[in-house]
Amino acid sequence: MIERFLTQTHFNSEDDFNKNLHFRIPQNFNFAYDVMDVWAEECPDKVCLIWASERGEEVYTTFAQFKEQTDRTAAYFQSLGIHRGDKVMLILKRHYQWWLSMMALSKIGAVAIPATHMLTHKDIAYRNQRASVKAIICVNDEYVTTQVAEAMPDSPTVKVLVAVNSIAQESCPVPQGFHDWRKEWVSAPQFVRPEHVNSNEDTMLMYFTSGTSGEPKIVAHNHLYALGHLTTGVFWHHLNEESIHLTVADTGWGKAVWGKLYGQWFAGATVFVFDHEKFTADKVMRAMSKYHVTSFCAPPTIYRFMLQENFDNYDLSALKHCTTAGEALEPVVFQIFQKRTGIKIKEGFGQTETTMTLGTYPWTEPKPGSMGKPSAQYNIRLLRPDGTDCEEGEKGEICIDTHSGKPIGLFKGYYRDEELTKKVWHDNVYHTGDLAWRDEEGYYWFLGRADDVIKSSGYRIGPFEVESALMTHPAVVECAVTGIPDRIRGMVVKATVVLSKKYQRQAGEQLVKDLQNHVKHETAPYKYPRIIEFVDALPKTISGKIRRVEIRENDAKKHHLQNSIHSKTTKKEEE
């Protein structure tokens, strides 16, 4: 398969990769037709997807079956009035129908907008308005369908609602106003491929991603974005046709297409999906044992939880390759995991706006805590604020030079926000906003965001969203939201709050819980502040701006002290 899209398919070294990675770019590339349907023709009986749920459901799907099902889904969507260019929001958790929907939308040239099931009706209405969403395909979950229905009065562009039952829910009625996928899908008409589906530059995929100020922005990707993930699956995940790969990610997040879709199927690997509601390391590790997972990718948070389990209880003998991204991986996690499994976890770095830009490939020896080296796909530069290149050991911003053209995998821009796009992508340089330093061997080491986005358990949380939710509570006069280091989640959300006079005497555990519950109600629950500190005043600049950096610095000092104590304890335990 990959020889159709690369001039050279095997690399022996970093130098070989950097010199000889060259894409063959088809006209009007479409992943569903040019990859998945080709696999269906050439390897019809090869299992492409194993889907299992904690509810006891299990589905093995071959490439031939997947083609038939995605054709039927495309026809079903067309019968609902969904056509080329229409925006379709998918709130499907880890339900099997997400994979069918993603490929079906690609087959008709519509635009997929994956979204998390934790959104409130306000979040959904905002997204519907900003992206002119025409249809929403969602799980038949009481919370989700209620939030979708409550968003409709403020969502004039939405014309179609579809609710999806899992196999276990097959007879469960869907709410009024929603189409019933399971009842209607089976009688979909014969699919007829549209005469013209897409050009390479047409928008294929959109993600809403949080920033440090304002509402979430919309990252728009063209059809070549899927091609850009070839290197993710084939080389970083090190997959082939014998691989069974599991990436732990909800389908509402960008990591899902990194690890559960494009790159894995370029390699012809089997994608394994474990559909569960609440994560526990035990459940995931038992699934890995049962289905003989050979390749695994998860944020560092997951590895931290896994290390709390007794590995003797699981048969992970099939596991050969492990990767991580989303936040920095502590060296101690790397070392303990290697000691227990013999596997060196390989880090990678990228954004919703990109594919993997830095990584540890098979020919690169991992350094614990390092993100690895630049991908040959991108011209990576580490820049000072004045735009000049950093020296080794010097802190700078990770940037992508686009003087030679936009690399495959880099986003088109922020949808309907030319000003914001120009702010981060100007003078032929895209600014990631992430800070790092480079050592003498070319490895990059992550330092943090140039802005204030908080990465917690793989989620990106914009402080403004949490602050806005807190400010709607009568107890809050002012607040500042920052990230604070956490051994399990990488970072957790902290709110520093100034209380109104009426509530100052109530400062304590009960008010903390009240504010946390309030945030869970006002916005997606995962954003709530796990730590709340009450103060008399917030640190500010002379112009009145809140100095979040000062809050972070004070918390870092406390974290450093705790870390020192933890390091001594860990060292004793490991000895």
Summary of the structure (lengths in Angstrom):
residues: 575
radius of gyration: 23.5
end to end distance: 47.8
largest distance: 71.4
contacts: 1942
relative contact order: 0.09
helix: 35%
strand: 25%
